[in-house]
Amino acid sequence: MNQLCRQTMVAAALAVLGSVSSSAWADSYTIDFKTFFNTATADNPFDTKTLNYSVAKLTISDLAGGNGVQLALQHNSHTFAALSSAGNFVDALWLKGPSGTLGNLSGASLAAGAGYSATPIVKDIGYAYTWNLDFAGSSLAEGQSAVLTLTGAGLSAATLTTIAQQTPIMLSLGNVGGTYGLAALGNTVNFVGGAPVLVTAVPEPASYALMGLGLVGLVWARRRQVA
């Protein structure tokens, strides 16, 4: 009878652990912005240049419970040409993805009109975007960051980064000077994000609880067996 009880407990514990499927784990990806459209060669819109450093880094993470993502955008301190001593500002971030609601958690402020657009917004070389994350003024200066959320059905880190492999996420850098700072273009330069890199898959809180129950069950069964 005791043997049967132990076997039942082990089976139940294993079942609990097995129920924590990969779908319950939150994905997190990072994207660096190093490549930009070369405004110094305006006659060739396809000309790009790649820096040996990143002007900004975007981290896309699944929200707990699903149906949305968190976007953490860090504007790095860098040496890209600036129009003034204030340095460069991130004007906007452009993404393609399902519709939803935009939220501003912390950091730089969003400009009026930022959000989802049912009519695709066409940018450099025909890339079309549905999300315009436009920042207010100089709020996203070098060394500053912004944390945003996109919530809605179908919005996940995996979905956005899969789309980004075909339509790369675009970042508009403002207050650009030097060779690339053209007044006719508003002194802005557009960067395209590199390939998304999977940082780690992290269990959601409910998954931790389930795994804890499973491990407790296994330990209890083992102690009963030793006794």
Residue, then its C-alpha position, 0 to 999 in steps of 0.5 A: m500500500n505504501q509502495l503504491c502511495r509513493q508511486t502515485m505521489v511521484a507520478a503526480a509530481l512528475a505530471v505537475l513538472g511536465s505541465v510547465s510547458s515551454s508556452a508558460w515561459a516568457d521570451s526576452y529578445t534584444i536588438d542593437f541599432k548599429t546600421f543606418f541609412n547613409t544620408a550623405t549619399a542621398d542619391n542612393p536610398f539603399d546605401t547603408k553604413t554600420l557602426n562598430y558600436s550600438v547607438a541604442k538597444l531594445t529589449i522585447s519581453d513577454l508580459a506575464g500572463g501573455n497578450g502583450v510585450q514590454l519594450a525597454l529602449q536604452h539610448n546609449s551614450h555614443t559618438f555619433a555626430a550631433l548638431s549641438s552639445a546636447g547630443n542626439f535624441v531618439d525621435a521615434l521607434w517604428l515596428k510592424g505587428p498586430s494591433g493593440t494599446l500602447g502604454n508608457l511605464s517609465g522614462a521618456s515621454l511619448a508624443a501625441g499621436a503615438g500608437y498603432s496605425a491601421t494604415p501602414i506607415v512607409k519609411d526608408i526603402g519601402y519598409a511599412y510599419t503599423w506602430n509609431l512610437d514617437f517620443a516627445g522632444s528631447s526626452l530620450a536623450e543619450g543615456q536615457s531610457a523608456v519602458l513601454t507596453l504593447t497589449g493586445a491579442g497576438l502581441s508577443a516577443a516571438t511574434l514581433t521578432t519574427i516579423a522584424q527579421q523581414t521588416p526590421i525595427m527602425l529607430s529615428l535618431g534626431n539632432v544629427g550633425g556633421t556629414y549626416g545631418l541634413a536640414a532637408l531631412g530634419n537632421t534625422v537619420n534612420f537606423v535599422g535593428g540587427a537580428p533579434v537575439l534570444v536572451t533567455a526564456v524565463p518562467e512566469p510566476a505561476s510556472y515557478a509555483l507549479m514547479g515548486l509543488g512538483l519538487v515538494g512532491l518528489v522530496w516527500a516521496r523520496r523521504r517516505q521511501v528512505a523512512 
